[in-house]
């Protein structure tokens, strides 16, 4: 059997998206459980911030960042390539880039 020929960039992107989806399901299940526990036990304290809010907010922020990286943001390699191209344009085409440091 012939091994699969995968584009490494697309494979990494697919892995990042699959990992994000797994984290999203875990986030939803765990946070739903926390809010149910709070509703059944501790919700009668007036004026207090519900304790599951902290886990939901901070974990949600981390999950949002992972989602942006997986679906909307550029990968580290893309950002590096873009920065390199910008530096090359700034340097011009004729000079040796190392001349600046010699």
Number of C-alpha atoms within 10 A of each C-alpha: 3 4 5 6 6 9 9 9 12 10 11 14 16 14 13 17 18 13 14 21 16 11 15 17 11 12 17 13 11 14 18 14 13 16 18 14 13 15 13 9 9 12 15 11 8 7 6 8 10 15 13 17 13 11 14 17 11 11 13 16 12 11 17 14 13 20 19 14 17 21 14 10 13 13 15 10 10 12 12 12 12 13 12 12 12 11 12 12 10 9 13 10 9 6 9 9 13 7 7 8 5 5
